[in-house]
Amino acid sequence: MKKELPLIAFAAIISIWGLLAYNIPFFQFVMSHNDAGLWPKILLVGGLGIVMAALNFWVCYLLVFLFRYVGRILVAAAQVCNAAGVYFVVIYRTILDGTMMENFYNTRWSEASSFFTPMMLLWLIIGGMLPACWILMQKVNYGTWKRFGIVSGVAIGISLLFAGANFNQFLWFGKHDTELGGMLMPWSYVVNSGRIYAQHRAANAKEEPLPDATLRPLEQPTAVVLVIGESGRRANFQLYGYPRPTNPLLSQRTDIHAIPANACATYTTAAVRAMMQPAPSRTLVEALPNYLFRHGVDVVWRTNNWGEPPVHIDEYVTLKELKKQYPEADDGHEGSLFAGIKKRIESSAAERILIILHTNTSHGAQYSAQYPERFEVFTPVAHNVEDGVKNIHGLTNAYDNTIVYTDYLLNNLIDSLAAIPDHRTAMIYMSDHGESLGENGLFMHGVPMATAPKEQYEVPLIVWLNGNWREVRDLTEPANSFAIYHSVLDLLGIDSPIYEQQKDIFIYD
Ligand SMILES: [Zn+2]
């Protein structure tokens, strides 16, 4: 203890200790779940070990160099948390993903104390507190700013080099990101705690209220059902000219409008947010359901998805709850999300009703797991994107089956809305964003808009009205995500200072 250690050696010891003591389950997972050959796997594990060691070394070096003793307290505390984390991973076969951390923060002490077995305490002392004591007591020579710069550069360079060398495995990492991320100490609980904090903040975020609206008298009570699609790309809808029969039911109808549209973003959170606000905005403005609810509209939000702006209404229901409510409609997928809509509209006392269904129908990577078996009309299917990379045809088959299922769900919904005699009804379907199926070597979605390929933002916008009580405009260019807000305001007869006629897909009445 008396001898001073240079900070490089100090951080290196902590980093290597962290790798060996807390991250063995992570490497075991990689060894047992990656199906590359033995040698490529050893290279992968070795490469990952170097990346992790270099990054952990650098973070430790950074904290201690910049914050001195406070940094050491943080690093020491991390040892105890790491020890507890890896204990749960090994003994309870759990992973420290978002759900687990959410549970952790919501657990009362009385429940938690049952986890503290003598064996766990012993491990916490040996695996966590002893190293923590050493970190706090060891004399350290912090070195100069110049050395700090050099060491940082080298550590980051090594991480990037070895991360780049394993870049070909990125689809495999993407497939297992939850498990891998949930076992990596200390990043599992640090990152997931941060995400939970961000989610709570977002859910409680103050929205900027929009100016008040006035309600026009309506000839008849009016109900709009807005279906938000997931990863539905326009090119694979028969309604838009796709040569395969992916819309066997909707293509038979003469009463629907298939409008070309472009999403404003290529990932769910931003794309859904754009559909729920009237114009681009840096701040969080009053989302469509909240705005309408405040004006007395009967608003329902049913979801089998996530990444939604904060929804402040009385009836926000998840698919899980709907499965219980409509067990007869549960097809193991999204059947219950669409169940009982006719009854819900007919039993409403309100003059204006908006029902939003946030679906998940074409979400990857396992397209073939997204629909009931009878919708597997295109075969054979690749069972996930990883297999699909070598088998684009199978991947496309699986994806196209999700569109066939979408076609069925929408067509059923339209039939049930058409059977409501006393209301004017409308159905609007728009996908949040598109999807890549191997074009330019890209899969899934999420490429930033500036460079996104058209497959990721060209989406379908399908509209149906009972009795054509409102006409669709002839659009000179594709509609975009913001069209939803203005079109719904128009259909429900809501006059608002924020309404913009040129964004409305209907002829304003
Ligand atoms: Zn999405």
Boltz pocket constraint, residues with backbone or C-beta under 6 A from the ligand:
constraints:
  - pocket:
      binder: B
      contacts: [[A, 229], [A, 230], [A, 231], [A, 266], [A, 267], [A, 268], [A, 269], [A, 432], [A, 433]]
      max_distance: 6.0
